[in-house]
Amino acid sequence: MFAPIVIFLRDRMGKVQFNQLRGKAIALHSQVITNFCKFVGIESKERQSLIRLAKNNGKKLGLLA
């Protein structure tokens, strides 16, 4: 779904810049998940499971193309 956009951006930005941007986005996403889990009271083990789920969903959506 998003793979063509991701590939286009990667080609336009260059791999190094794209990977830096991607790393920042992943870090922000993980931070949001962590803050939400702390707010709701979800334990660390379950949080890790949610982060893995988000990563797998990202692959399916083409965000990790």
C-alpha positions as CSV (number, residue, x, y, z in Angstrom):
1,M,0.0,0.0,0.0
2,F,2.6,2.6,1.1
3,A,5.6,0.7,-0.5
4,P,5.6,2.8,-3.7
5,I,5.8,6.1,-1.7
6,V,8.5,4.6,0.6
7,I,10.6,3.5,-2.4
8,F,10.1,6.8,-4.2
9,L,11.2,8.8,-1.1
10,R,14.2,6.4,-0.5
11,D,15.3,6.9,-4.1
12,R,14.8,10.7,-4.0
13,M,16.5,11.3,-0.6
14,G,19.2,8.7,-0.9
15,K,19.6,5.7,1.4
16,V,21.6,7.4,4.1
17,Q,19.2,10.3,4.6
18,F,16.2,8.0,4.3
19,N,17.5,5.5,6.9
20,Q,18.1,8.4,9.3
21,L,14.6,9.7,8.8
22,R,13.2,6.2,9.1
23,G,15.2,5.6,12.3
24,K,13.8,8.8,13.8
25,A,10.2,7.8,12.9
26,I,10.7,4.4,14.4
27,A,12.1,5.9,17.6
28,L,9.2,8.3,17.9
29,H,6.7,5.5,17.3
30,S,8.3,3.4,20.0
31,Q,8.3,6.3,22.4
32,V,4.5,6.8,21.8
33,I,3.9,3.2,22.5
34,T,6.0,3.3,25.6
35,N,4.3,6.4,26.9
36,F,0.9,4.9,26.2
37,C,1.8,1.7,28.0
38,K,3.0,3.6,31.1
39,F,-0.2,5.7,31.1
40,V,-2.4,2.6,30.9
41,G,-0.2,0.5,33.1
42,I,0.9,-2.1,30.7
43,E,4.0,-4.0,31.7
44,S,7.3,-4.0,29.9
45,K,7.0,-7.5,28.4
46,E,3.6,-6.6,26.9
47,R,5.0,-3.3,25.6
48,Q,7.7,-5.2,23.7
49,S,5.1,-7.4,22.2
50,L,3.2,-4.3,21.0
51,I,6.4,-2.9,19.5
52,R,7.0,-6.2,17.6
53,L,3.4,-6.1,16.4
54,A,3.8,-2.5,15.2
55,K,7.0,-3.6,13.3
56,N,5.2,-6.5,11.7
57,N,2.3,-4.3,10.7
58,G,4.7,-1.8,9.2
59,K,6.1,-4.5,7.1
60,K,2.6,-5.6,5.9
61,L,1.7,-2.0,5.1
62,G,4.9,-1.4,3.1
63,L,6.4,1.1,5.5
64,L,9.5,-1.0,5.8
65,A,10.0,-1.5,2.1
